[in-house]
Amino acid sequence: MATLKETKCGQTVRVVKIHGEGAVKRRIMDMGITKNAEIYVRKVAPLGDPVEVTVRGYELSLRKADAEMIEVQ
């Protein structure tokens, strides 16, 4: 099982599942990160936080903790 946190810069991945509970999961889904959505990893900050991605045509920054909850392939 790979997570978005482990995805390297420049890779495009597809969301398999979003882990997490309630409000956190809802917030991630509200950002457009849903099952089967394609995510392109644009940039990873030197210490890994945040991760800049492109989802559904717009740019987004995610915390490492949130990226860890997103299972991808």
C-alpha positions as CSV (number, residue, x, y, z in Angstrom):
1,M,0.0,0.0,0.0
2,A,1.5,3.3,-1.1
3,T,0.4,6.7,0.2
4,L,0.6,10.1,-1.4
5,K,3.3,11.0,1.2
6,E,5.6,8.4,-0.4
7,T,5.0,9.6,-4.0
8,K,8.0,11.2,-5.6
9,C,8.0,14.6,-7.2
10,G,6.9,14.5,-10.8
11,Q,4.8,11.4,-10.5
12,T,1.1,11.1,-11.3
13,V,-0.9,8.7,-9.2
14,R,-4.6,7.6,-8.8
15,V,-6.4,7.7,-5.5
16,V,-7.4,4.2,-4.3
17,K,-8.8,5.0,-0.8
18,I,-8.9,7.8,1.8
19,H,-8.2,6.7,5.3
20,G,-9.1,8.8,8.3
21,E,-12.3,9.8,10.2
22,G,-15.0,12.3,10.0
23,A,-14.0,16.0,9.5
24,V,-10.5,15.2,8.3
25,K,-11.7,12.8,5.6
26,R,-14.5,15.2,4.6
27,R,-12.0,18.1,4.2
28,I,-9.8,16.0,2.0
29,M,-12.7,15.0,-0.2
30,D,-14.0,18.6,-0.3
31,M,-10.6,19.5,-1.9
32,G,-11.5,17.3,-4.8
33,I,-9.4,14.3,-3.7
34,T,-11.8,11.4,-4.1
35,K,-11.5,7.8,-5.2
36,N,-10.0,7.5,-8.8
37,A,-9.0,11.1,-8.9
38,E,-5.6,11.6,-10.6
39,I,-3.0,13.5,-8.6
40,Y,0.2,15.0,-10.0
41,V,2.9,15.7,-7.4
42,R,4.4,19.0,-8.4
43,K,6.8,19.8,-5.5
44,V,7.8,18.4,-2.1
45,A,9.2,20.8,0.4
46,P,12.8,20.0,1.7
47,L,11.5,18.6,4.9
48,G,8.5,16.9,3.2
49,D,5.9,19.3,4.5
50,P,3.9,20.5,2.6
51,V,3.4,18.5,-0.6
52,E,2.2,20.6,-3.6
53,V,-0.1,18.7,-6.0
54,T,-2.3,19.3,-8.9
55,V,-5.8,17.8,-8.7
56,R,-8.7,18.2,-11.2
57,G,-6.8,21.1,-12.8
58,Y,-6.0,23.2,-9.7
59,E,-3.0,23.4,-7.4
60,L,-3.2,22.4,-3.8
61,S,-0.8,22.1,-0.8
62,L,-1.3,19.2,1.6
63,R,0.3,18.6,5.0
64,K,2.4,15.5,5.4
65,A,-0.2,14.1,7.9
66,D,-3.0,14.5,5.3
67,A,-0.9,13.0,2.4
68,E,-0.3,10.0,4.6
69,M,-4.1,9.2,4.7
70,I,-4.4,9.1,0.9
71,E,-3.8,5.6,-0.5
72,V,-2.6,5.7,-4.1
73,Q,-1.4,3.5,-6.9
